[in-house]
């Protein structure tokens, strides 16, 4: 489960970078992807501390 969260964070981040560099017309989607990546990483950190 935790590896899946890291994978999602990486995918969201890569999509954000790709969208940012390609100047996608829907600029809001770029920022939504970045926020989702950050939330995923924070959830991973919080769950990791609780489990360890």
Backbone as CSV, one residue per row, in Angstrom:
resi,resn,N_x,N_y,N_z,CA_x,CA_y,CA_z,C_x,C_y,C_z
1,UNK,0.828,-1.196,0.000,0.000,0.000,0.000,0.866,1.251,0.000
2,UNK,1.912,1.238,0.813,2.766,2.424,0.896,3.582,2.618,-0.381
3,UNK,4.007,1.509,-0.992,4.728,1.630,-2.261,3.812,2.185,-3.345
4,UNK,2.539,1.843,-3.276,1.571,2.363,-4.232,1.441,3.875,-4.089
5,UNK,1.460,4.369,-2.858,1.384,5.813,-2.636,2.595,6.523,-3.223
6,UNK,3.761,5.938,-3.046,4.968,6.533,-3.632,4.873,6.526,-5.152
7,UNK,4.370,5.437,-5.706,4.230,5.349,-7.160,3.262,6.409,-7.675
8,UNK,2.147,6.592,-6.972,1.195,7.622,-7.364,1.818,9.016,-7.279
9,UNK,2.584,9.260,-6.231,3.232,10.565,-6.088,4.187,10.823,-7.247
10,UNK,4.951,9.812,-7.612,5.902,9.973,-8.717,5.159,10.192,-10.035
11,UNK,4.094,9.424,-10.255,3.311,9.583,-11.485,2.698,10.974,-11.558
12,UNK,2.104,11.433,-10.462,1.511,12.770,-10.445,2.564,13.836,-10.695
13,UNK,3.728,13.670,-10.086,4.792,14.665,-10.258,5.289,14.690,-11.699
14,UNK,5.482,13.518,-12.286,5.943,13.455,-13.677,4.904,14.066,-14.607
15,UNK,3.637,13.777,-14.371,2.586,14.359,-15.191,2.556,15.873,-15.034
16,UNK,2.785,16.351,-13.814,2.812,17.794,-13.569,3.967,18.438,-14.317
17,UNK,5.159,17.843,-14.231,6.315,18.394,-14.928,6.078,18.372,-16.438
18,UNK,5.539,17.278,-16.938,5.267,17.172,-18.372,4.258,18.231,-18.814
19,UNK,3.204,18.384,-18.054,2.197,19.382,-18.383,2.735,20.800,-18.276
20,UNK,3.588,21.028,-17.308,4.153,22.360,-17.112,5.088,22.730,-18.251
21,UNK,5.870,21.769,-18.703,6.817,22.057,-19.775,6.137,22.138,-21.137
22,UNK,4.991,21.495,-21.288,4.296,21.516,-22.567,3.264,22.637,-22.653
23,UNK,3.111,23.407,-21.598,2.181,24.536,-21.556,0.766,24.114,-21.949
24,UNK,0.242,23.209,-21.169,-1.109,22.710,-21.411,-2.108,23.857,-21.241
25,UNK,-3.110,23.892,-22.086,-4.106,24.968,-22.041,-4.871,24.964,-20.719
26,UNK,-5.116,23.789,-20.183,-5.837,23.693,-18.913,-4.840,23.802,-17.768
27,UNK,-4.452,25.017,-17.444,-3.421,25.250,-16.437,-3.809,24.786,-15.046
28,UNK,-5.111,24.761,-14.740,-5.551,24.326,-13.421,-5.227,22.868,-13.156
29,UNK,-5.253,22.050,-14.204,-4.968,20.622,-14.042,-3.530,20.418,-13.590
30,UNK,-2.634,21.251,-14.062,-1.233,21.144,-13.678,-1.083,21.304,-12.168
31,UNK,-1.743,22.293,-11.630,-1.621,22.550,-10.201,-2.356,21.498,-9.377
32,UNK,-3.443,20.973,-9.895,-4.149,19.894,-9.205,-3.245,18.669,-9.098
33,UNK,-2.529,18.345,-10.159,-1.610,17.201,-10.123,-0.500,17.417,-9.099
34,UNK,0.020,18.634,-9.017,1.058,18.919,-8.034,0.515,18.766,-6.620
35,UNK,-0.669,19.272,-6.370,-1.277,19.147,-5.046,-1.522,17.684,-4.710
36,UNK,-2.005,16.900,-5.661,-2.219,15.472,-5.412,-0.906,14.753,-5.088
37,UNK,0.162,15.112,-5.779,1.462,14.502,-5.496,1.927,14.853,-4.091
38,UNK,1.762,16.096,-3.699,2.181,16.526,-2.354,1.342,15.829,-1.287
39,UNK,0.036,15.738,-1.501,-0.828,15.050,-0.539,-0.439,13.588,-0.415
40,UNK,-0.134,12.946,-1.533,0.260,11.538,-1.504,1.542,11.343,-0.709
41,UNK,2.510,12.219,-0.901,3.764,12.121,-0.152,3.517,12.355,1.331
42,UNK,2.695,13.328,1.678,2.396,13.593,3.089,1.693,12.411,3.740
43,UNK,0.760,11.798,3.039,0.081,10.617,3.574,1.089,9.499,3.795
44,UNK,2.009,9.336,2.872,3.046,8.297,3.003,3.915,8.550,4.225
45,UNK,4.296,9.799,4.429,5.139,10.143,5.581,4.391,9.909,6.883
46,UNK,3.140,10.339,6.941,2.340,10.179,8.161,2.108,8.704,8.454
47,UNK,1.738,7.919,7.466,1.492,6.496,7.681,2.789,5.768,8.028
48,UNK,3.888,6.198,7.459,5.174,5.570,7.748,5.588,5.769,9.195
49,UNK,5.332,6.936,9.720,5.687,7.195,11.125,4.796,6.421,12.061
50,UNK,3.521,6.293,11.710,2.603,5.598,12.576,2.905,4.104,12.631
51,UNK,3.315,3.530,11.496,3.586,2.107,11.431,4.921,1.763,12.088
52,UNK,5.913,2.597,11.905,7.268,2.304,12.389,7.406,2.423,13.860
